Amino acid sequence: MLSRFDGREWHRLERSSMGPAGLLRADLRTRGQPLRYEMTLEPSRLPLLPLLEATPALAEHAPRIEGWRVFQRADLEWLTDRPVTDRLRFEVQAWPHHEHGPQQAALGLQDHLSLPPGYNPRTLEWAAALRRQPRYAQAGAAELTDAVLRHIRTGGFTYTLAPGLYGDEEGRHAIDEFWLDRQLGFCEHFATAFVVVMRALDVPARVVTGYQGADPLPQDGYLVVRQSHAHAWAEVWQAGRGWVRVDPTAAVAPDRVVRSQSLRPPPGLVAGALAGMSPVLMEQWRATYERINNRWNQWVLNYSRTQQFDLLKSLGFDTPRWEDLALLMVGLGSGAALLGAAWALWDRQRRDPWERLQADMRQRLAALGIAAGPFEAPRTLAARVRARLGARGEPVAAQLDALDALRYGRNAVQRPDRGWQRAFARAAAAARRPG
């Protein structure tokens, strides 16, 4: 919840300008049954949990994350005791049907009417002119909200992710330019301008940021919420109800809100080329990655102590201990090492037989002082043996000529003859004995 506006940026309201008596309580009122769900939160480097609305600040409902302290602000936002730099996985529950905030006028609502002096005078005058109309002179928050949304819907506004910069170098009058001149923007522009206009109409309002929607198809049974689903909307205060959600973006871009179809910036060169070649294939690859990533998160990165001991029980350990878990890990490690050795042996055996034969041949020639390159033909090596060893090397050279015929001759064979390898070994051994 963002309630303090300095003319350029929105901030949390850390303390009330009305003093301690001005602090508003959450006053959450739930209806119906809760929605229980499991969340995997990627590192955000922010000390907050983007939970579904609304989760009461009660021990039985709050998220429980081992090693973390979580707490709730008066505006229902859940925070952590430090920035989230690790992937977190936890279970929590929420009440989608709820109301919150004071139902009657309270001193702290004045903080949600404050506007910085000297900023956006034309927008403030637009709101004053609306209020001067007879039909709106005594209108309440609900009727004024409908009037402002109607202006957004029919006033020529356009939803775009590339509206350009607004305001001067100091950021002044940016809302004037958006609301009355260019009328181009995305959710943050619409939410900010809407809240400023509502405050100018003497209706308490604030900006809310979070996520809206998810990918249309679940992956591995989970909904995927991305940064592209980040969204900003507003809350206005209505007597008898408290804070009421209003999404001004829906007035100009209903697909963005109703169907969760967010605009995306142009893709990069590689992603654009792949998507242009086969959008369906890109979506399939993306879905496959999401499934694999979720399984990895579940069974590797978040393999808890409870899951570890449950595994031991399923393997026959009645009362599993840490020593049992250590022995199991040693056994698994040893088994993995044996499998690796077996694979290496099998991989060695499945090498090309000609390659294995030539390696053996080069090794035996090296023992005779004959250098043999990996790509030299047997006939070339035979000539080198005759030149170096003379008559003593003739049996070796004859075997090399025979190998050349086996490998490259008219009647070449696909696999080497083991009889040749034995004959070559005997010839090489004889050549090593002094004459």
Secondary structure, DSSP 8 states (H G I E B T S, - for coil): -B-EE-SS-EE---S-TT-GGG------EE-S--EEEEEEE---SSSEE---S---S-TTTS---TT--EEE-TTS-EEESS---S-EEEEEEE-SSEE-S-SS--GGGGGGT---TTS-HHHHHHHHHHHHSGGGTT--HHHHHHHHHHHHHHTT-EE-S-----S-TT-TTHHHHIIIII-EE-HHHHHHHHHHHHHHTT--EEEEEEE----SS-BTTB----GGGEEEEEEEEETTTEEEEE-THHHH-HHHHHS---------HHHHHHHHH-HHHHHHHHHHHHHHHHHHIIIIIT--HHHHHHHHHHTT-SS--HHHHHHHHHHHHHHHHHHHHHHHHHHHHTS-HHHHHHHHHHHHHHHTT----TT--HHHHHHHHHHHHGGGGHHHHHHHHHHHHHHHSTT--SS--HHHHHHHHHHHHHHHS--
